[in-house]
Structure formats: structure tokens, C-alpha cells
Amino acid sequence: MKSPLIANWLVVAAISCIMLRVCATPSWRPAAPDDPFEPRDRRVLDVNRALDKAVIRPVAELYRDVVPPFVRDRIRSMIDNLTEPRIFANDLLQFRINAAGITFARFVFNSTFGIAGMFDVAKDHDLPQQSGDFGETLYAWGFDEGPYLMLLFFGPSNLRDTIGLGVDLFTTPPGVFLSGNSGFWIGVAEGTVNAMDLRSRNIETLDQIVASSLDYYSHLKSIAQQHRRAVLRDVREPTEEPAELVDPGESAGQPPPP
């Protein structure tokens, strides 16, 4: 019987092969310096949009129509609570001691008084959720963001955050604490529910982005980069994390160095 670690790496290897195959297709179209794989990335976005139209969006719409808002909010809170240990570890790795303390207190409060994280009672005690993933940690350690990448299933990213995503996938509870294949499949189930819930909460937002875009690829790239850089400012200059994606054309803030 395969261990969960071997199974996880087989999944990563399969995705990596797909991405390498996409990136291996030759193209002579000039690309921006920060986006050398733009022709391939555009094809990956086309695949993502086709998958979204055929499967992901219909499932998200069904989920939103069938599951009451109160239940969806409880599911969202529980998923967010499961990320707190990972956020705590990354805050420590980034030497953000205050953020780590807030995250630890949030996890204790919400796991107990919030009934296994179903309610975010910590927020009512001035303990807002902190940011913290391994891509941020690499940024704090001085790693450059590298080229822009459009990932299959996961969407906009860059080389640094793609490496960080790989680490995050293997370090987010509960799957990481379970032995056998059950840990792997529980992690897959959690990730699926998380993605479905997030998609259901952004149906109209993405529709608006598509409707207002002359070039959806460039517009999505700009919004994603602006949002990510706003989050990264917290790593070196603690500020309030933006609550939602915003069009960079509506913001006067300057991005931090990559």
C-alpha cells in the first residue's frame, strides 16, 4: 500500500509533467520580461476556463443553491481554522512574532469556543486572521518571485509562489497528521470543498472581470499580482490585509520589490 507521501508526490509529478508539456511547445511570440511563458500560460488559462465552464462553475452554483448560507459560512470558517497551524508556522519562519501570537490565539479560541472552528469568535476579540504561506516565507527570506505562471487548476502564480504552494499542500491539516492513504484523500476532499466554496463566493466577481476585460489574461494577471503584492507588504511592513481582489487601476499603492 502506498504511503500518503508517495501518493502526494505522484500527484505533483503528474501535474509537473502536464505543465512541462505545455511549456515545451515552441512559440516565437514576444513576451514581457516578467512573463516569458505567456503563450503557454494563455493556453493553460484556456484549459482552466474550459474546465470551469464545464464542471467547476456548475458545481459551485449547485452548491450555493442547495446549501444554506449559514451552513456555507460554517464550512468556510472550519476550513479557515484548519489553515491556522500552517499560518502560525510560516509567521514564525518570517519572524513575525506578533502575527504568530495572534494566529495561535485564534486557533485556540476558534477550536474551543468556536466549536471546532465553525464560528470565528476570535475576530470579535480583535484577533483578525493573519496571512502566512510558504510563498510569503520565501519572499521574507529574500527569494525573487521569478516569472509569472498560470497554473493548471490553481490559476495565477509565479515561480516562488508555486514552490510555496507545493509546500503548503503537504503541510495543511488534517491530512498531514493522518497516516495511510486516508490522510491523502482527506486532504484532497478538503481542498475540493475549499475550492468549490471559494468559487461559489466569486461567481459574480469573475463575471464582472471577464465582462470588463478587453484582454482577460492580462487583466486577471494584473489583479492577481496587485493583490499578492499588497499581501506581501505585511511581511516587512505590517498593515491591514486587503479583504478582496481589487483592480490595480483603482489603487495608488506601489508594489514592493519582488
C-alpha positions in Angstrom: 0.0 0.0 0.0 1.5 3.4 -1.0 2.3 5.9 1.7 0.5 9.2 1.6 3.8 10.9 0.9 4.4 8.8 -2.2 0.9 9.3 -3.4 1.2 13.1 -2.9 4.4 13.2 -4.9 2.8 11.1 -7.7 0.1 13.8 -8.0 2.7 16.6 -8.0 4.8 14.7 -10.6 1.7 14.2 -12.8 0.9 17.9 -12.7 4.5 18.9 -13.3 4.6 16.7 -16.4 1.5 18.4 -17.7 3.0 21.9 -17.1 6.3 20.9 -18.6 4.5 19.6 -21.7 2.5 22.8 -22.0 5.7 24.9 -21.6 7.7 22.8 -24.0 5.6 23.9 -27.0 7.7 26.3 -29.1 6.4 29.8 -29.7 8.0 32.9 -31.4 5.6 35.4 -29.9 7.5 38.1 -28.0 6.7 38.1 -24.2 7.0 40.5 -21.4 10.2 40.2 -19.3 8.2 39.1 -16.2 6.0 36.7 -18.3 8.4 34.7 -20.6 5.9 31.8 -20.8 2.9 34.0 -21.8 1.9 32.0 -24.9 1.8 28.7 -22.9 0.2 30.5 -19.9 -2.6 31.7 -22.1 -3.3 28.1 -23.2 -3.3 27.0 -19.6 -5.9 29.7 -18.9 -8.0 28.5 -21.8 -7.9 25.0 -20.3 -8.8 26.4 -16.8 -11.7 28.4 -18.3 -13.0 25.3 -20.2 -12.9 23.2 -17.0 -14.6 26.0 -15.1 -17.4 26.3 -17.7 -17.9 22.5 -17.9 -17.5 21.4 -14.3 -16.3 23.8 -11.7 -18.8 26.7 -12.1 -21.9 24.4 -12.4 -20.9 22.5 -9.2 -20.2 25.8 -7.4 -23.6 27.2 -8.5 -25.4 24.0 -7.4 -23.5 24.1 -4.0 -24.6 27.7 -3.5 -28.2 27.0 -4.5 -28.6 23.9 -2.3 -26.5 24.6 0.8 -28.0 27.4 3.0 -25.8 30.5 3.6 -25.4 29.7 7.3 -24.1 26.2 6.6 -21.7 27.6 3.9 -20.3 30.1 6.4 -19.7 27.4 8.9 -17.9 25.3 6.3 -15.8 28.4 5.4 -14.9 29.0 9.0 -13.9 25.4 9.6 -11.6 25.4 6.5 -10.0 28.7 7.5 -9.4 27.3 11.0 -7.6 24.3 9.6 -5.1 26.7 7.9 -4.2 28.4 11.2 -1.4 25.9 12.1 0.2 26.4 8.7 -0.1 30.2 9.1 1.4 30.0 12.6 4.4 28.1 11.3 5.0 30.5 8.5 4.6 33.6 10.7 7.4 32.1 12.9 9.6 31.4 9.9 9.1 35.0 8.9 9.9 36.2 12.4 6.5 37.9 12.6 6.1 37.1 16.3 3.1 39.3 16.9 1.3 37.7 13.9 2.2 34.2 15.2 0.8 35.1 18.6 -2.5 36.3 17.1 -2.7 33.2 15.0 -2.1 30.9 17.9 -4.7 32.6 20.0 -7.2 32.5 17.1 -6.7 28.8 16.7 -7.2 28.1 20.4 -10.3 30.4 20.6 -12.0 29.1 17.5 -11.2 25.5 18.1 -12.7 25.6 21.5 -15.3 28.4 21.9 -15.9 28.4 18.2 -16.9 24.7 18.2 -14.0 23.2 16.1 -13.7 26.4 14.1 -17.3 26.6 13.0 -17.5 30.2 14.3 -14.9 32.9 14.2 -15.2 34.1 17.7 -11.6 35.3 17.8 -12.5 38.1 15.3 -14.9 39.5 17.9 -11.9 39.8 20.3 -9.8 41.9 17.9 -7.9 38.8 16.7 -8.1 39.1 12.9 -6.9 36.3 10.6 -3.2 36.8 9.6 -1.6 35.9 6.3 1.0 33.2 6.1 2.0 30.8 3.5 5.4 29.4 2.3 5.5 31.7 -0.7 5.4 34.6 1.7 8.1 33.0 3.8 10.4 32.7 0.7 9.7 36.3 0.0 10.7 37.2 3.6 13.9 35.3 3.1 14.7 37.3 0.0 13.8 35.0 -2.8 12.8 36.7 -6.1 9.3 36.0 -7.4 10.6 34.7 -10.7 8.5 34.5 -13.9 4.7 34.8 -13.9 3.0 31.4 -14.2 -0.6 30.3 -14.9 -1.1 27.0 -13.1 -3.5 24.3 -14.1 -6.4 24.3 -11.7 -4.7 26.8 -9.3 -4.6 29.8 -11.6 -2.3 32.9 -11.5 1.0 32.4 -9.6 4.8 32.8 -10.1 7.7 30.5 -9.6 8.3 31.4 -6.0 4.6 31.0 -5.0 4.4 27.8 -7.0 7.1 26.3 -4.8 5.4 27.7 -1.8 2.1 26.1 -2.9 3.7 22.7 -3.1 4.9 23.0 0.5 1.5 24.4 1.7 -0.4 21.5 0.1 1.6 19.0 2.2 1.6 21.0 5.5 -2.1 21.9 5.9 -4.1 19.9 8.4 -5.8 17.5 8.8 -4.3 15.2 6.2 -0.7 16.0 7.2 -1.4 14.4 10.7 -3.0 11.2 9.4 -1.2 8.1 8.4 -2.0 5.9 5.4 -3.9 6.8 2.3 -6.7 8.3 4.4 -4.5 11.4 5.0 -4.0 12.0 1.3 -7.7 11.6 0.4 -8.9 13.7 3.3 -6.6 16.4 2.1 -8.0 16.1 -1.4 -11.5 16.3 -0.1 -10.7 19.4 2.0 -9.1 21.0 -1.0 -12.0 20.2 -3.2 -14.6 21.7 -0.8 -12.4 24.7 -0.3 -12.1 25.4 -4.0 -15.8 24.8 -4.5 -16.7 27.2 -1.7 -14.3 29.9 -2.9 -15.6 29.6 -6.5 -19.2 29.9 -5.3 -18.3 33.2 -3.5 -16.7 34.7 -6.5 -19.1 33.8 -9.4 -20.3 37.4 -10.0 -16.9 38.9 -9.3 -15.2 36.8 -12.0 -18.1 37.5 -14.4 -17.5 41.3 -13.9 -13.8 40.9 -14.5 -14.5 39.0 -17.7 -17.1 41.5 -18.9 -14.8 44.5 -18.2 -11.7 43.0 -19.9 -10.5 43.6 -23.3 -7.8 41.0 -22.6 -8.9 38.7 -19.8 -5.5 37.2 -19.4 -3.7 40.5 -18.9 -6.5 41.9 -16.6 -6.5 38.8 -14.4 -2.7 38.8 -14.2 -2.7 42.5 -13.2 -5.3 42.0 -10.5 -3.7 38.9 -9.1 -0.2 40.4 -9.0 -1.5 43.6 -7.3 -3.4 41.6 -4.7 -0.5 39.4 -3.9 2.0 42.3 -3.6 -0.4 44.0 -1.2 -0.5 40.9 1.0 3.3 40.7 0.8 3.7 44.2 2.2 2.5 42.8 5.5 5.6 40.6 5.7 8.0 43.5 6.0 5.7 46.4 6.8 2.6 45.1 8.8 -0.6 46.6 7.6 -4.2 45.6 7.3 -4.6 42.8 4.7 -6.8 43.6 1.8 -10.2 41.8 2.1 -10.7 41.2 -1.6 -9.2 41.4 -5.0 -9.2 44.9 -6.4 -8.4 46.3 -9.8 -4.9 47.8 -9.6 -6.1 50.7 -11.8 -8.2 51.8 -8.8 -5.2 51.7 -6.3 -2.4 54.2 -6.0 -0.3 51.8 -3.8 3.1 50.8 -5.1 4.1 47.1 -5.2 7.1 46.0 -3.1 10.2 44.8 -4.8 9.9 41.2 -5.9 
